[in-house]
Amino acid sequence: MLLPRFVALAAALATASTFPIPAQAGDHGDAVFAGVAGFAIGTLFGNATARPRYYGGPVYYAAPPPVIYQPVPVYYAPAPWTPEWYAYCARKYDSFHAPSGTFLGYDGFRHTCI
């Protein structure tokens, strides 16, 4: 990384030396301009050659989410037409009709309690 900085310094000095220095003692405008121009050109050249280059890099992919196996929930419902079944359906549905074993659904039809 020292070489690009050396080249930038050499370019700045070469640019500064190409401008004539005025003969008057109090006028240093051209010398200041030459110094600023040399510094600017050297800085631009140094930055252009000293920057790291990135030509793509590793591509990171997200890991797939873990697969979680859970047992299927088991729901207990008593066997139909037993005393436990009648009690279960009467607790679950307010509109349960015991002689037919049905309840009145939200759709207006009667359904068998399962």
C-alpha positions in Angstrom: 0.0 0.0 0.0 3.0 2.3 0.2 3.5 2.3 -3.6 0.3 4.1 -4.5 1.0 6.8 -1.9 4.5 7.2 -3.3 3.1 7.5 -6.8 0.6 10.1 -5.6 3.3 12.1 -3.9 5.4 12.0 -7.1 2.5 13.1 -9.2 1.9 16.0 -6.8 5.5 17.1 -6.9 5.6 16.7 -10.7 2.5 18.9 -11.1 3.8 21.5 -8.7 7.1 21.8 -10.5 5.5 22.4 -13.9 4.1 25.8 -13.0 6.6 28.7 -13.1 7.4 30.4 -9.8 6.9 34.1 -10.1 9.9 36.4 -9.8 8.2 38.9 -7.6 8.9 38.5 -3.9 5.4 39.1 -2.5 3.2 37.3 -5.1 2.9 33.6 -4.4 -0.5 33.0 -6.0 0.9 30.6 -8.7 2.9 28.6 -6.3 -0.2 28.1 -4.0 -2.3 27.2 -7.0 0.4 24.7 -8.1 0.5 23.2 -4.6 -3.2 22.8 -4.3 -3.5 21.4 -7.9 -0.7 18.9 -7.2 -2.3 17.9 -3.9 -5.7 17.4 -5.5 -4.4 15.4 -8.4 -2.2 13.3 -6.2 -5.0 12.6 -3.8 -7.4 11.6 -6.6 -4.8 9.4 -8.1 -3.8 7.9 -4.8 -7.4 7.1 -3.8 -8.1 5.6 -7.2 -5.1 3.2 -7.0 -5.1 2.4 -3.2 -8.8 1.5 -2.7 -9.5 -2.2 -2.1 -11.4 -3.9 -4.9 -14.3 -6.1 -4.2 -15.3 -8.5 -7.0 -18.1 -10.2 -5.2 -17.7 -12.1 -2.1 -19.2 -15.1 -0.3 -22.9 -15.3 -0.6 -24.7 -16.1 2.6 -28.0 -17.9 2.6 -30.4 -18.0 5.5 -30.6 -21.4 7.1 -34.0 -23.1 6.7 -36.2 -23.0 9.7 -36.0 -26.0 11.9 -38.7 -28.6 11.4 -40.5 -29.3 14.7 -42.5 -32.5 14.9 -45.3 -32.3 17.3 -47.8 -35.1 18.0 -51.3 -34.7 16.7 -53.6 -33.5 19.5 -56.0 -36.2 20.6 -59.5 -35.1 21.3 -61.7 -37.2 23.5 -65.3 -37.7 22.4 -67.3 -40.5 23.9 -68.8 -43.2 21.8 -72.2 -42.2 20.3 -75.5 -43.0 21.9 -74.0 -43.8 25.3 -74.9 -41.9 28.5 -71.5 -40.1 28.5 -72.2 -39.0 24.9 -75.5 -37.5 25.8 -73.9 -35.7 28.7 -71.0 -34.5 26.6 -73.3 -33.1 23.8 -75.6 -31.5 26.3 -72.6 -29.6 27.8 -71.2 -28.7 24.5 -74.3 -27.5 22.6 -77.2 -25.6 24.3 -79.5 -26.5 21.4 -78.8 -30.3 21.8 -81.9 -32.4 21.2 -81.4 -35.7 23.0 -84.1 -37.8 21.3 -82.7 -37.1 17.9 -79.0 -36.7 18.9 -78.7 -33.4 17.0 -78.1 -29.8 17.7 -79.1 -26.6 15.9 -76.2 -25.1 14.0 -75.5 -21.5 13.1 -76.6 -22.3 9.5 -80.1 -23.1 10.8 -79.9 -26.8 10.1 -79.7 -29.7 12.6 -76.4 -31.6 12.8 -75.5 -34.8 14.6 -73.3 -34.3 17.6 -70.0 -36.0 16.9 
